């Protein structure tokens, strides 16, 4: 039986969690059943070489996705995008071919070309619910939740001794940051003098805030990189907060998989994304603070309470293994692909 040809496509193959999800699915898709290619239709990025190391062919833009689909006879074009209309992101269809799967990162709606999509995937229940509430769903399309996968094969053994170290990693993007992650530090350092902080990837605004608070000497900074496992080895507590919230939060899932308890901040419902509270169940896998003034106290409690830290770490790991593990999610994705190929082609 011939293999199903799958194109995993995003506008670029860069640093973010979306591109990491694409890379991990490329790794775990069953190569005995699927012939997999990756494409950054606008440009490549730092993940190109990582994907090539997996033995996956990569096409770097700018390219016409229609030409890529025709030339390589793609059966399933899996596109990762915000959900709203992006010129050149979806291939045209002829006789129902190719099947189009969209991972909708921001649960937006495409009124221009959205009818081409056979299956909409959402990176959280929060995102799927928000999309369906808008009344845009078509009965002819599938709507499924597909969390971003965590590659447990990448994880390093957790052997570090407790060192009162908190930290976060992210892209150096203001939208991925909430000022509480910096503003909590003076109180944390005052109440827990042994505390240390490491940050991988920080925007200039937050760097300036550190200087204003005279914290430059207390915080270790490093540049963002696709190699994040060394960072997780340094910290005991993962601190998170995003101004626009999260539709998933890959760094949160990775921290949980690394047996690191998480402190995050809920964002206003109805205005911003809030899936971080779907990942971090308050009082079970970490703390989700409703208000900024609660944040520093949550970090301090975890630094001081060994038993609570251990319980959150264990329960967070168990949730990550059950819900975010890459091979399990990939089997679900393969089932979706196969179902689409077995369905009508007109």
Secondary structure, DSSP 8 states (H G I E B T S, - for coil): ---EEEEEEES---SSHHHHHHHHHHHHS-TTTEEEEEEESS---TTHHHHHTTT-EEEESS--HHHHHHHHT-SEEEEEE-SS--TTSS---BTTBSEEEEEESS----TTTGGG-SEEEESSHHHHHHHHHTT---TTSEEEE----B-GGG----------EEEEE--S-GGG--THHHHTHHHHHHH-TT-EEEEES--HHHHHHHHHTT-TTTEEEE---S--HHHHTT-SEEE---TT--SS-HHHHHHHHTT-EEEEE---TTTS--THHHHS-BTTTEEEESSGGGHHHHHHHHHH-HHHHHHHHHHHHHHHHHHTBHHHHHHHHHHHHHHHHHS---
